[in-house]
């Protein structure tokens, strides 16, 4: 049987050119190179995964911090409101107690407040010749005795003139001199204190019952 002709299309495939431009790897080298590439790919995957995980953790931490900060602000506001309410309640209780004490003091000594008001004016009255004091008729004799003694003790040289005025309640008075005057009205003092407390403290805290 005759051999079939080979079609080489004019190319020379003789042994003289065999093996040129070829890379020959032993099996061990090929496997080592494959393992190195696999290890490098695995390392890159780990690196990318770690970066993504770090970014996710950072995002979660940032969200947690924002939430914690918002919670702290809310807590601080709540505590501040409670502290303000507590301060308001304490102030109103103090005002109620002061009113009770003032009523008791006025009952025990209705002239005590007038005497203190007069004492506070003595320095301003040192150059006066005469000072007039209007007060309830029931307090005229008490005022004459106590204020005269007070003027002598403080070496005040002005004359005192006492004017009864039934329209003035016990504890109230008008003190007048050449260039000024003073009115002591316990009811007005109490109202001014109540207004001061109402303006300075929350309206939601009611004043304790007297």
LINJOFEN-V419152 format. One record per backbone hydrogen bond with DSSP energy under -1.0 kcal/mol. NH is the residue of the N-H (numbers start at 1). CO is the residue of the C=O. If there is no record, write none. Layout:
<<NH CO> <NH CO>>
//
This chain:
<<11 8> <17 14> <20 17> <30 26> <31 27> <32 28> <33 29> <34 30> <35 31> <36 32> <37 33> <38 34> <39 35> <40 36> <41 37> <42 38> <43 39> <44 40> <45 41> <46 42> <47 43> <48 44> <49 45> <50 46> <51 47> <52 48> <53 49> <54 50> <55 51> <56 52> <57 53> <58 54> <59 55> <60 56> <61 57> <62 58> <63 59> <64 60> <65 61> <66 62> <67 63> <68 64> <69 65> <70 66> <71 67> <72 68> <73 69> <74 70> <75 71> <76 72> <77 73> <78 74> <79 75> <80 76> <81 77> <82 78> <83 79> <84 80> <85 81> <86 82> <87 83> <88 84> <89 85> <90 86> <91 87> <92 88> <93 89> <94 90> <95 91> <96 92> <97 93> <98 94> <99 95> <100 96> <101 97> <102 98> <103 99> <104 100> <105 101> <106 102> <107 103> <108 104> <109 105> <112 109> <115 111> <116 112> <117 113> <118 114> <119 115> <120 116> <125 121> <128 125> <131 159> <132 176> <133 161> <134 174> <135 163> <139 136> <140 137> <143 139> <144 140> <145 141> <146 142> <147 143> <148 144> <149 145> <150 146> <151 147> <152 148> <153 149> <154 150> <156 151> <159 129> <161 131> <163 133> <165 135> <168 165> <172 169> <173 184> <174 134> <175 182> <176 132> <177 180> <180 177> <182 175> <184 173> <189 185> <190 186> <191 187> <192 188> <193 189> <194 190> <195 191> <196 192> <197 193> <198 194> <199 195> <200 196> <201 197>>
//
